[in-house]
Amino acid sequence: MKNRQVLLASYPRGPIKPSNFQVTETELRPVRDGEFLLRNQYFSLDAGFRQWMQEGASDNYLAAMPLGEPAMSITLGEVVESKAPSFPKGTQILARSSWQDYVITNGSDITIPIDNPANMPLYYFAGVLGPTGITAHLGMLNVGEVKAGEDVLVSAAASAVGTVAGQIAKLKGARVVGTASTQEKCSWLVDAVGLDAAINYKTSAPLDRLVKDAFPDGIDVYFDNVGGELLSAAAGNLKEFARIALCGSVSSYDTDQTAPGIRNIWELVTKRAMMRGFMFSDYVEDAPAILAEITGWLQEGKLASFDHITDGLENTPQAFCDMLAGMNFGKSIVRLF
Amino acid sequence: MKNRQVLLASYPRGPIKPSNFQVTETELRPVRDGEFLLRNQYFSLDAGFRQWMQEGASDNYLAAMPLGEPAMSITLGEVVESKAPSFPKGTQILARSSWQDYVITNGSDITIPIDNPANMPLYYFAGVLGPTGITAHLGMLNVGEVKAGEDVLVSAAASAVGTVAGQIAKLKGARVVGTASTQEKCSWLVDAVGLDAAINYKTSAPLDRLVKDAFPDGIDVYFDNVGGELLSAAAGNLKEFARIALCGSVSSYDTDQTAPGIRNIWELVTKRAMMRGFMFSDYVEDAPAILAEITGWLQEGKLASFDHITDGLENTPQAFCDMLAGMNFGKSIVRLF
């Protein structure tokens, strides 16, 4: 059986380009005992995977993706053939897998069967009901401990995690300001996502000034998706006992430059503030309760899923690069069929 | 009555010098209703106060000390005259006060009557049984949550807070490495304080390499008294779920340079690590229990108080500058009589 794959063909120098990938077609080998055949229906495009496309990358979490192999990704698919009793045919699965039509696996990678009693759209499980939603929930509630009336900053607020994180802070009664890279996305954050205000960080004004103007009394919770200069600006404008949820550092992913240091870390002492990095994969046991809560919010209309869907495996490289360039509104997903 | 004072005479440019201070003598005014007269017996010399000796300093905690006024300090003294019923004559007091023989106050600044049922040396209450000890305890246990078998780094380990923090980690069963600025202090940290090893950060080797060699498997808890390059090096060599207790940033106090940014903050995400600033003054309610525990350790011989005592108010400027230059072994105290 034919299997189309999107390979990482070369390591990027500077921003990654579609030409760093190559779409090929191979022949699938037979499924062996203990394995099953997964047909991918959606790829989740996540900025965090960019760092493992960097030559020599190694962060004790994952190493650099090998060249000539399908690029790693969170995927959503269905078991179409099985010689593994725990994964019968028809099982829908969220996996840390790769960009190809089909995958043969024994499920030993991060593979989670999908439970969909509320009959939600399947692609939600690559977004608001997947790692994206769990990450937003953990960052805003477990790390950020946001409370009603607090002042919250969300960076990359028009991103997949950002749109969910911002909405969760809003439904908890906080005032929420998001950052985005264009005036169009800023308007969308206020009009569609429902944030209180948005900062276009690509204007000529210094970030320190933009953040100070948006938070004259300081920040209680900063949900950080970008690191870099915005993290420095936020750290320099905290309220006492502020919390910074370190989710990602997209400003340093798509580059081969060494990131500059973060300024204003000393402010964490004078403000008795906290900064914590987190990853959804540490919270497997909490995931069902988190997803049940998010499902409830979706059903009650308190939370919306914002999805940016691209059709066709062959369009994955362009869609991934567009997402890294910030051209997406909400969760970037590739639909295969 | 005559009152000698140590004034902040000029704001420093670069490292502070004894010539930035001036010893004068004034006449005390009478004590009014609601006030009392405190006779200072000890000054606690704390690196943290250096930052408020900087021109234009303002961090929402305290502003720059005014010129021509006695320099602020934690002090230890006794009420010798009182028109305030809550502070009768004979009361021994820990205060955030200033460098002078006598202070007239209504107690509205941070003033804590001393309870000394275990009959400890009075100057302990400016050190191991004062903010110093509380700070060490909070940073290592409340923020750091140190556990037996963990690998712990303490910077400025020969400092007042450092000697207590390192000992607390040891008595909890951790492996503890301290940093200091001379080989003599490094030897003292191992031989007298009882740490497992010490790093002389003034050798020519890069800090990143020194930290990596001392912690080949990474750091669980970093008790940070210095900020700057050592914080960058520690952040780049953490174990998963590491904790960084941000206590001070002495590397940036005694300078008029803008501190460089902290590198490796992104590692907090991949290691799911936490960094939190704290100040003892937020834990007034917890202080009695903390001090009772420390008193117990002192009585059982599990913890020692290391004190560096200078005699004479007139020697305070030199002693303070020596402390900032790292010439002290343990807690720096000035004894007035």
Chai-1 contact restraints between the chains, C-beta under 6 A:
chainA,res_idxA,chainB,res_idxB,connection_type,confidence,min_distance_angstrom,max_distance_angstrom,comment,restraint_id
A,D59,B,T270,contact,1.0,0.0,6.0,A-B,restraint_1
A,Y61,B,T270,contact,1.0,0.0,6.0,A-B,restraint_2
A,G227,B,W266,contact,1.0,0.0,6.0,A-B,restraint_3
A,L246,B,L268,contact,1.0,0.0,6.0,A-B,restraint_4
A,L246,B,V269,contact,1.0,0.0,6.0,A-B,restraint_5
A,S249,B,W266,contact,1.0,0.0,6.0,A-B,restraint_6
A,P260,B,G261,contact,1.0,0.0,6.0,A-B,restraint_7
A,G261,B,P260,contact,1.0,0.0,6.0,A-B,restraint_8
A,G261,B,G261,contact,1.0,0.0,6.0,A-B,restraint_9
A,G261,B,I262,contact,1.0,0.0,6.0,A-B,restraint_10
A,G261,B,R263,contact,1.0,0.0,6.0,A-B,restraint_11
A,I262,B,G261,contact,1.0,0.0,6.0,A-B,restraint_12
A,I262,B,I262,contact,1.0,0.0,6.0,A-B,restraint_13
A,I262,B,I265,contact,1.0,0.0,6.0,A-B,restraint_14
A,R263,B,G261,contact,1.0,0.0,6.0,A-B,restraint_15
A,I265,B,I262,contact,1.0,0.0,6.0,A-B,restraint_16
A,W266,B,G227,contact,1.0,0.0,6.0,A-B,restraint_17
A,W266,B,S249,contact,1.0,0.0,6.0,A-B,restraint_18
A,L268,B,L246,contact,1.0,0.0,6.0,A-B,restraint_19
A,L268,B,G277,contact,1.0,0.0,6.0,A-B,restraint_20
A,V269,B,L246,contact,1.0,0.0,6.0,A-B,restraint_21
A,V269,B,G277,contact,1.0,0.0,6.0,A-B,restraint_22
A,T270,B,D59,contact,1.0,0.0,6.0,A-B,restraint_23
A,T270,B,Y61,contact,1.0,0.0,6.0,A-B,restraint_24
A,R272,B,G277,contact,1.0,0.0,6.0,A-B,restraint_25
A,R272,B,F278,contact,1.0,0.0,6.0,A-B,restraint_26
A,R272,B,M279,contact,1.0,0.0,6.0,A-B,restraint_27
A,R272,B,D282,contact,1.0,0.0,6.0,A-B,restraint_28
A,A273,B,G277,contact,1.0,0.0,6.0,A-B,restraint_29
A,M274,B,R276,contact,1.0,0.0,6.0,A-B,restraint_30
A,M275,B,M275,contact,1.0,0.0,6.0,A-B,restraint_31
A,R276,B,M274,contact,1.0,0.0,6.0,A-B,restraint_32
A,G277,B,L268,contact,1.0,0.0,6.0,A-B,restraint_33
A,G277,B,V269,contact,1.0,0.0,6.0,A-B,restraint_34
A,G277,B,R272,contact,1.0,0.0,6.0,A-B,restraint_35
A,G277,B,A273,contact,1.0,0.0,6.0,A-B,restraint_36
A,F278,B,R272,contact,1.0,0.0,6.0,A-B,restraint_37
A,M279,B,R272,contact,1.0,0.0,6.0,A-B,restraint_38
A,D282,B,R272,contact,1.0,0.0,6.0,A-B,restraint_39
